[in-house]
Amino acid sequence: MASAPAQIPTSFGHELRACLRCRLVKTYDQFRESGCENCPFLQMEEDQERAVECTTPNFNGIISVMDPTRSWAARWLRIGKFVPGVYTLAVSEALPDDMQAICEDKHVPYTLPKRS
């Protein structure tokens, strides 16, 4: 059974942002309106400031994944369990400590980004 896909970014300009936990890429307005499909517990759609602190405009590369469970690239990027959508290859910022604590409380895996 396939997961419902994430929203596809409506534009590819400066307003693109990536979720700091799962690396899903959408516009700021999309995160503000509907949150992150992989990380609903972060409740970005309920708090404009949270949509800013849980996402970043600074990311490297982009990949579209239609079937994460069958994609070798999705497995390699460790996004094979996420919903179909557009993802970044890497973010360099970490989730704020209070958001990391929410992940921990919900028993949701969070991996700090690799320092380059």
N, C-alpha and C positions, 0 to 999 in steps of 0.2 A: 504494500500500500504506500503510495507516494505521498510525501508531505505537501501541503499547500505551499506554493512558492512565495518568496518574499517579494515585496514591491520592487520593481525595476526602477532605477534612477530615472527621473523625468528629464534630466539634463545632465550634461557632463562638463559643467563649468566649475567655477570656484566654490559653489555651494555644496559640492560633494563632501561627505564625511564618512568615516568608517567607525563602526562600533569597536570600542577598545577591548571588549571581551572576545567577540566571535569574528570580527573583521568584516561584517556585512557592510556593503557600501550603498548608501542612499543619500538623497539630499537632506539638508538640515530640516526643511519643512516636512519631509516624509517621516523622519525620526520624531519630530515634534508632534505630528498628527497621529501616528500609529505605532510609535515605539520601534523596538527591534523584535522581529519575529523569532529569533533564537533566544533572546534574553528578556522575556516579558517581565520577569521579576525585578528588572532595573527600573521599570515604570517611567520610561522617558516621556511617554505621551502625556503623563500627568503633571510634568514639571519641566518647563522650558529650560531652566538652569541645568537640570539633570541631563537633558538632551545634549547640552553643550559639554558638560564635564565627562560624560560617558562615551563621547565620540571625538574624533579628531579630523581636521582637514589635511593632516600630514601623514601620508601613507605612500607606499611604493607598489606600483604595478596593480593590475586589475585582472580578474578572471571571472567569467560567467560559468556557472555550474548548473546544468539542467537536471542531472541525476547524481547527487553527491554519493550515494551508496555504491555506484558502479564506476565512478571516475577515479582513475589512479591519481590524477592531479589533486583531487579533493582529499583523498587519503593522505597523500604526501604533505599537503598543507594542513592536515588535521582538521578539515572541515567536513569530513565525510558523514558526520551525524547531524549536520545542520540542514536547514531547508534550502531548496534550490534558490539561486539568486546570484547577485554580483558581489564578489568579495575582493579584498585587497590581498596582495601577497604578504605584506608585512606592515605592522605599525611599530613605531618606536617609543610611544608613550605608554605608561601603565595606567590602569584604572585607578581612580582615587582610592585611598585606604578604606573609606567608609563603604564604597561600592564593592571592594574586594571582600569586606566583611559580610556583605549581603550574599555574595557568591558562596562564601564559606558556610554561612548559616543555612543556605538552601541546598548545600551539598552539590554545588555546581562547580565543575572544574574551571579553574582560571590559571593560565600560565603567563607569567611575566614575559614581556617581549625581550628578545635577545638584544644585548647591547652590541652595537657594531663599532 
